[in-house]
Amino acid sequence: QVQLVESGGGLVQPGESLRLSCAASSRNTFFFNDVAWYRQAPGKERAWVATHSVNRERSYADSVKGRFRIDRDDHGNTAYLDMNNLSTEDMATYYCNLSQLGVWGQGTQVAVCA
């Protein structure tokens, strides 16, 4: 079964940017499967952030629209989440997901502190 590994999380100040990566263990994974990012803040439920479909359609939660961008590379095995103008409300563990396969990564933490 394909595995996902997230990276790129860290500590930033409000207004700064981060790029998260999601690496799939199999080539072309994201050519055949929609990829999504979710996030979970402490004490809250996991929430959907963005989806990149196999047809290159992108959709976003209202809370991140205009600040985040989801993308994938030309080899179909790495997905990205570019996050701009981060605020403390964006602090969470971010997870990569293949919904059709029910596969999740282990998560990467994003902290935003002044």
BABA-185628 format. One record per residue (C-alpha): residue number from 1; x, y, z. Coordinates in nm, 3 decimals, decimal comma, padded with zeros to 5 digits, always signed. Example, Ala and Ser with C-alpha at 12.3 -4.5 7.8 and 13.67 -1.06 7.14 Angstrom:
// residues 2
+-----+---------+---------+---------+
! pos !      xx !      yy !      zz !
+-----+---------+---------+---------+
!   1 ! +01,230 ! -00,450 ! +00,780 !
!   2 ! +01,367 ! -00,106 ! +00,714 !
+-----+---------+---------+---------+
//
This chain:
// residues 114
+-----+---------+---------+---------+
! pos !      xx !      yy !      zz !
+-----+---------+---------+---------+
!   1 ! +00,000 ! +00,000 ! +00,000 !
!   2 ! +00,123 ! +00,349 ! -00,081 !
!   3 ! +00,259 ! +00,550 ! +00,212 !
!   4 ! +00,265 ! +00,926 ! +00,261 !
!   5 ! +00,529 ! +01,126 ! +00,447 !
!   6 ! +00,478 ! +01,492 ! +00,529 !
!   7 ! +00,756 ! +01,741 ! +00,595 !
!   8 ! +00,818 ! +02,113 ! +00,611 !
!   9 ! +00,645 ! +02,206 ! +00,933 !
!  10 ! +00,807 ! +02,435 ! +01,184 !
!  11 ! +00,783 ! +02,748 ! +01,393 !
!  12 ! +00,714 ! +03,080 ! +01,223 !
!  13 ! +00,597 ! +03,425 ! +01,318 !
!  14 ! +00,258 ! +03,568 ! +01,217 !
!  15 ! +00,258 ! +03,683 ! +00,858 !
!  16 ! +00,532 ! +03,445 ! +00,749 !
!  17 ! +00,510 ! +03,155 ! +00,504 !
!  18 ! +00,579 ! +02,782 ! +00,498 !
!  19 ! +00,575 ! +02,511 ! +00,234 !
!  20 ! +00,462 ! +02,166 ! +00,338 !
!  21 ! +00,549 ! +01,862 ! +00,131 !
!  22 ! +00,381 ! +01,523 ! +00,104 !
!  23 ! +00,591 ! +01,248 ! -00,052 !
!  24 ! +00,423 ! +00,932 ! -00,177 !
!  25 ! +00,610 ! +00,601 ! -00,175 !
!  26 ! +00,485 ! +00,516 ! -00,524 !
!  27 ! +00,540 ! +00,711 ! -00,842 !
!  28 ! +00,244 ! +00,870 ! -01,016 !
!  29 ! +00,031 ! +00,840 ! -00,702 !
!  30 ! -00,115 ! +01,186 ! -00,742 !
!  31 ! -00,188 ! +01,136 ! -01,111 !
!  32 ! -00,442 ! +00,869 ! -01,018 !
!  33 ! -00,567 ! +00,989 ! -00,681 !
!  34 ! -00,698 ! +01,315 ! -00,544 !
!  35 ! -00,471 ! +01,447 ! -00,269 !
!  36 ! -00,593 ! +01,655 ! +00,021 !
!  37 ! -00,449 ! +01,835 ! +00,320 !
!  38 ! -00,619 ! +01,835 ! +00,656 !
!  39 ! -00,519 ! +01,992 ! +00,984 !
!  40 ! -00,592 ! +01,928 ! +01,348 !
!  41 ! -00,538 ! +02,183 ! +01,621 !
!  42 ! -00,508 ! +02,073 ! +01,986 !
!  43 ! -00,849 ! +01,995 ! +02,129 !
!  44 ! -01,022 ! +02,025 ! +01,793 !
!  45 ! -01,139 ! +01,783 ! +01,528 !
!  46 ! -00,943 ! +01,723 ! +01,212 !
!  47 ! -01,054 ! +01,968 ! +00,944 !
!  48 ! -01,021 ! +01,968 ! +00,569 !
!  49 ! -00,792 ! +02,237 ! +00,424 !
!  50 ! -00,754 ! +02,180 ! +00,051 !
!  51 ! -00,783 ! +01,924 ! -00,230 !
!  52 ! -00,599 ! +01,882 ! -00,558 !
!  53 ! -00,787 ! +01,652 ! -00,792 !
!  54 ! -00,646 ! +01,429 ! -01,064 !
!  55 ! -00,790 ! +01,682 ! -01,311 !
!  56 ! -00,584 ! +01,961 ! -01,150 !
!  57 ! -00,887 ! +02,119 ! -00,992 !
!  58 ! -00,812 ! +02,287 ! -00,660 !
!  59 ! -01,052 ! +02,358 ! -00,378 !
!  60 ! -00,997 ! +02,526 ! -00,043 !
!  61 ! -01,161 ! +02,576 ! +00,291 !
!  62 ! -01,288 ! +02,930 ! +00,334 !
!  63 ! -01,046 ! +02,989 ! +00,620 !
!  64 ! -00,741 ! +02,947 ! +00,393 !
!  65 ! -00,872 ! +03,061 ! +00,056 !
!  66 ! -00,646 ! +03,324 ! -00,095 !
!  67 ! -00,357 ! +03,241 ! +00,141 !
!  68 ! -00,284 ! +02,871 ! +00,076 !
!  69 ! -00,211 ! +02,693 ! -00,249 !
!  70 ! -00,210 ! +02,317 ! -00,308 !
!  71 ! -00,005 ! +02,169 ! -00,589 !
!  72 ! +00,173 ! +01,856 ! -00,706 !
!  73 ! +00,496 ! +01,797 ! -00,893 !
!  74 ! +00,530 ! +01,677 ! -01,252 !
!  75 ! +00,619 ! +01,323 ! -01,141 !
!  76 ! +00,298 ! +01,279 ! -00,947 !
!  77 ! +00,465 ! +01,166 ! -00,627 !
!  78 ! +00,500 ! +01,487 ! -00,427 !
!  79 ! +00,224 ! +01,724 ! -00,323 !
!  80 ! +00,270 ! +02,064 ! -00,167 !
!  81 ! +00,082 ! +02,309 ! +00,045 !
!  82 ! +00,212 ! +02,664 ! +00,023 !
!  83 ! +00,091 ! +02,863 ! +00,320 !
!  84 ! +00,119 ! +03,241 ! +00,325 !
!  85 ! +00,031 ! +03,507 ! +00,577 !
!  86 ! +00,012 ! +03,253 ! +00,858 !
!  87 ! -00,167 ! +03,337 ! +01,180 !
!  88 ! -00,202 ! +03,169 ! +01,516 !
!  89 ! -00,530 ! +03,021 ! +01,393 !
!  90 ! -00,329 ! +02,813 ! +01,145 !
!  91 ! -00,138 ! +02,636 ! +01,421 !
!  92 ! -00,204 ! +02,264 ! +01,388 !
!  93 ! -00,069 ! +01,932 ! +01,280 !
!  94 ! -00,110 ! +01,906 ! +00,904 !
!  95 ! -00,187 ! +01,574 ! +00,738 !
!  96 ! -00,175 ! +01,457 ! +00,379 !
!  97 ! -00,455 ! +01,228 ! +00,263 !
!  98 ! -00,556 ! +01,007 ! -00,026 !
!  99 ! -00,930 ! +00,987 ! +00,023 !
! 100 ! -01,000 ! +00,716 ! -00,234 !
! 101 ! -00,746 ! +00,486 ! -00,068 !
! 102 ! -00,801 ! +00,590 ! +00,292 !
! 103 ! -00,431 ! +00,664 ! +00,338 !
! 104 ! -00,297 ! +00,924 ! +00,580 !
! 105 ! +00,050 ! +01,052 ! +00,652 !
! 106 ! +00,191 ! +01,087 ! +01,002 !
! 107 ! +00,153 ! +01,465 ! +01,007 !
! 108 ! +00,381 ! +01,764 ! +01,036 !
! 109 ! +00,342 ! +02,035 ! +01,299 !
! 110 ! +00,304 ! +02,403 ! +01,225 !
! 111 ! +00,344 ! +02,655 ! +01,507 !
! 112 ! +00,284 ! +03,027 ! +01,470 !
! 113 ! +00,408 ! +03,244 ! +01,754 !
! 114 ! +00,500 ! +03,609 ! +01,784 !
+-----+---------+---------+---------+
//
